Structure formats: C-alpha cells, structure tokens
Amino acid sequence: MLPESPVIADTVMVEIPVTPEAAEALGDPERRERVGKLVSSMLRPQSQGDDPLAAIFATIKSAAHADGLTDEEIEAELAAYNAERRL
C-alpha cells in the first residue's frame, strides 16, 4: 500500500483543455492530485531552482551557447518564432 499523499492546502478546481487520452488518465484521483501539485509547483515554484520550466530553458540556452550562438542570436530567433506564430 502506498503512503497517503498530503493534501494541497487552499486548492480550487479549474478546467483546462486536454487531449482525450489525458482526460482519461486524469480520471484517476491520485494521478489528478499529483498533476495538480506539479502544475502548482510549475506556476508558483518555491525557488528558481524548483522551476522545471526555467530549468528546461536554461538547458536549451546552454546547448545553444555550446553550439556557438550568442544571447543576441538566441533572442532574435525567439522573436522571429513568436512573430511567425502571431500571423
């Protein structure tokens, strides 16, 4: 038997669009609670080191630097990508 997870204090229910497969997986209450904790921690990390999205961006930026790109080139690529997506 798995130990019981602590309940997140001050939680609210929200609706978000997901794929049918994700909706099926979220039918399990334990999985739904774990995903809720993950989402909460991603959006409001306790420290910068806890932010998984920031860690992903840092890894990508580090790889780009290793390939010889400068910060200015990275920012220009991101700006171009964002401009294309707004069309």
N, C-alpha and C positions, 0 to 999 in steps of 0.2 A: 504494500500500500504506500502511495506517495504521501509525503508530508503536505499538510494543507497550506496553501499559499496565503500570505496576509492579504487582506482586502485593502484596496486603494482607498484612502480617505477622500471624502469630498469628490465623488465621481458623478458624472452626468452621462446620460445616454445621448449619442449623436448618430445620425445616419450619414453614411458615406457610400458613394457608388463603388462597387467592386464587381469582379467577374463572377459568373455563376459558380465556378469552382471555389473561389474564395468564400462566397456566401455559404456554400455547403460546409466548408471547413470551419467557418465561424459558428456553425450550428452547435459545436461542442462548447459548453460553458467554460471549461478550464482553458481551452485554447483561446476563446474570446477574451478571457481575463488576461492571459499572457500577452496577447496582441495589444490590448488596451494599455497595459503597462509599458510596452515597447513604444507605442505611439506617444504616450505621455512623456516618456523619457526623451524621445527624439525632439519633441516640440519644446520641452522645458527641462533641458539637462541640468543636473546639479552643478556641473562644472564643464568647462570647454572640453576637457579630456573625456567626458561622458557622452559627448555629442557624436553619434555614429555618422551622421551626415557630414559633419566637419572633418571627421577622420577620413572619410571616402574622398572628399575634395582635396585634402592635404596629400593623400596618396597619389591621386591623379596629377596634382600640380608637381609633386616631387618627380614623378615619372616623366612629365613634360620637360622639367628642368634637366633631367638626365639625358633627354634626347636633344638638348641644346636650345630649347625655347626660353625666351626671356619672359618676365612677368608682363611686359607690354604686349608681346605677341600672344600670350595666353588670353589677356583681357580683350584684345582685338578679335580673336577667334570667338570668344564668348559673346561679344557684342554682335558680331556678324550672325552667329547662330540665333541669338534672340531676335534680331531684326527679321530673319527669314521666317521665324515661327509666328510673327505678328501679321504676316501677309494674309 
